[in-house]
Amino acid sequence: MSRPGLRNSRANLTSMSNEIGSAQGVTASPSSHEDGRPVQYACTTSQEAPVRGVLLHSARSEPAVYFRELLSTHEASLPLLNGVVWWVKKAWTRSQRDRIAGDLLVSFRQAFPDKSSPHVNVFQGEQDDHKTGSYIEVVTPADNVRASDIIVASLVHKWKAASQALVGPPWYVGLQTVELLQQIRFENIPEDCKEEFVMDLHQYLKDDLDSKNVIKVVDIWEEQEKSQREWLFNGSIWALVCVGTRQYCTKDLNANDHLQEIVQEWPRWYHWKGEYLIELSYPGRFPRCTVCKHTAQDQHRDEECTRIICGLCGHAGHDATAVSDRGVCEAARRRHRTAGASTPLNATRPSTRPRRSIKLEDSPSP
């Protein structure tokens, strides 16, 4: 059982927890219904929302993940199921980061003494405004401790990173699920083809998206934008799929790495009906070549493309002819020399690859 202090404090922090959940898109109910379909806005009020989602299909009695949560987790560079990430305006040394990770593990075990230890990563990164700071990442399966409970515990027990208190809503909260769920946004769909596309989408996801793994369609949402006083389809359809079986990732602390390996093989484009080029976006998408697009015979980036030849230096992967700047050529050569090295942290998103991950050995509850 959880410690009484945490359980009792939760009752006092219910509204605070709900506010945090709403801010991060963690919600379990639609904003409204229209024509019998659940509708959820990007913000808590329809007046402020730039977009909204309308549920077109669900394989379950209710959506597994609501639209606001799909939006809030979509831009991550890598999948991060049930992860909580804070960002603080502090840049620590490696030894300091390791010490902070160890302290947070102790704090977690004190808050949840009968639960398995999470993986904690502390690493440097930048925000959109290029301010250098540190990301603090706590990841554990949802059937161990849900992300929302981790957030509440951090507030109740006043978790700190060195002297920095982890206050306010986290910077990022992953999907709270024990299944390998992945969202995919299909973009640039012609409005007059929307219904036909959605009908074909089921077969594409189950039969063509992934030849190695079983893909099950869970939910399908239509994205709409407000035009004056009415909401109109903006060309995007969202699909939530379940990869493999539920038992694969239950109690699996490496579920995020496994999901990342799977989605790295997925395409970036879908040449629907041989007439419409639909782009796919999702966490963990490999940056496939934008020149070859769906015609590529292998998986490669723009800078590795042999179809682009520079008119100045004659090397592949770039063309500085228009700018007549050999600095572009040198930059391209540097990219080639470092090809295969680890990708740097996305400037605005956390990486979920383990960085000196620290985990305490599990021990029986006292």
C-alpha positions, -999 to +999 in steps of 0.1 A: +000+000+000+010+036-005+021+056+025-008+072+043+008+106+039+007+104+002-028+088+000-043+115+023-025+143+006-039+132-028-074+140-015-062+175-008-045+179-041-072+165-063-080+198-080-042+206-084-037+172-100-066+177-124-052+211-134-018+195-141-035+167-161-055+192-181-024+212-189-006+182-202-036+167-221-041+139-196-079+137-195-104+109-196-135+126-210-145+145-242-152+182-241-186+177-258-205+156-283-217+165-318-240+142-339-233+115-313-195+117-317-171+127-289-154+160-295-124+173-277-107+207-280-070+214-279-076+238-249-100+234-220-124+259-236-136+258-272-133+296-275-095+294-270-088+262-289-071+265-324-080+230-333-102+202-321-106+164-327-138+146-337-138+108-330-146+089-362-139+054-349-130+035-317-125-002-313-134+001-277-162+014-256-144+048-254-112+062-268-081+048-254-064+082-256-083+115-261-074+141-287-058+166-263-034+140-250-025+129-286-016+166-293+005+171-262+026+139-268+029+141-306+060+163-310+083+142-289+114+131-307+110+096-294+082+076-279+080+080-241+052+058-226+041+068-191+072+091-187+073+124-168+099+150-179+107+182-161+130+210-175+149+233-152+171+263-159+202+246-145+231+231-163+248+205-141+280+185-145+278+148-151+286+139-115+259+164-103+234+148-127+242+113-115+238+125-079+204+141-087+192+110-104+201+089-074+184+113-050+152+112-071+152+074-071+153+075-033+124+100-033+104+077-056+110+047-034+100+066-003+067+077-020+061+042-035+078+017-012+060-013-027+067-005-063+095-012-087+121+014-092+118+036-123+145+047-147+157+082-141+177+102-166+191+137-161+207+153-191+214+187-206+194+203-234+179+235-247+144+250-250+128+268-279+145+301-268+179+283-268+182+286-230+204+259-217+191+238-189+185+202-179+159+176-185+148+153-157+131+121-170+113+095-148+100+065-167+082+034-154+054+011-167+019+025-161+009-007-142+037+000-118+030+037-111+010+060-134+026+092-146-001+113-129+007+097-096+044+105-100+034+141-106+013+142-074+041+126-054+066+152-066+043+179-053+033+162-020+068+152-011+085+184-025+109+165-048+140+185-056+168+184-082+197+197-061+182+229-047+157+233-075+122+223-066+102+204-092+071+227-091+044+234-116+032+212-145+059+190-159+073+199-193+061+166-208+039+136-198+038+105-220+008+083-227-003+065-196-006+030-209+008-005-205+002-012-242+025-002-270+003+026-283+015+049-310-002+079-326+001+087-363-010+119-380-018+117-417-015+151-433-026+167-466-057+147-472-081+163-497-114+172-481-135+156-508-117+123-503-118+122-465-144+095-460-129+073-486-094+078-471-107+068-436-123+036-450-090+027-467-069+036-437-080+006-417-066-018-442-034+002-447-026+003-410-033-034-405-018-048-437+007-023-452+022-001-424+043-028-408+051-062-423+069-075-392+045-067-364+008-070-357-009-036-359-044-031-344-064+001-351-077+015-318-090+051-325-093+074-355-098+112-351-105+139-375-087+172-369-106+204-374-098+241-373-122+270-366-131+292-396-151+322-384-180+304-366-177+269-379-153+240-376-138+226-408-116+196-416-080+208-420-066+179-439-053+158-410-065+124-397-051+109-365-048+072-359-040+055-326-027+020-331-016-008-308+016-026-317+019-063-310+002-078-279-005-064-244+017-090-227+048-080-245+052-047-227+036-054-193+063-048-166+088-042-195+110-012-186+124-013-222+091-008-238+100+026-251+132+013-267+113-016-283+086+008-297+114+031-310+130+003-329+097-006-345+086+028-356+120+036-370+111+012-398+077+029-406+073+051-436+071+088-438+048+089-469+017+070-480+011+071-518-027+067-515-044+053-546-013+062-565-025+098-568-022+115-534+010+118-514+000+117-477+027+125-451+028+106-418+042+122-386+046+105-353+071+103-324+102+084-333+098+089-371+131+084-390+140+115-409+137+099-443+149+116-474+126+144-486+140+141-522+133+104-528+102+104-505+082+072-510+103+060-540+134+054-519+148+019-522+165+021-488+162+041-456+184+072-458+185+109-448+187+140-471+224+143-465+229+107-475+209+109-508+229+101-539+203+118-561+214+153-549+248+164-563+264+197-554+272+219-584+302+234-565+320+205-549+305+175-567+296+157-535+262+141-528+237+151-502+235+188-508+237+215-534+252+249-527+250+261-563+223+286-556+241+303-527+276+298-540+288+292-505+315+265-500+308+267-462+276+247-470+298+221-487+321+218-457+291+215-434+278+187-455+312+169-454+312+172-416+278+156-415+291+127-436+321+122-414+299+121-383+272+098-399+263+070-377+271+089-345+244+094-319+218+120-329+221+151-307+192+161-284+163+176-303+164+213-293+128+213-281+121+176-273+135+151-248+154+121-260+143+088-245+175+069-252+190+059-219+217+084-207+236+069-178+203+056-165+203+048-128+181+021-112+181+010-076+179-027-070+144-037-059+140-047-024+110-060-004+089-034+013+097-028+049 
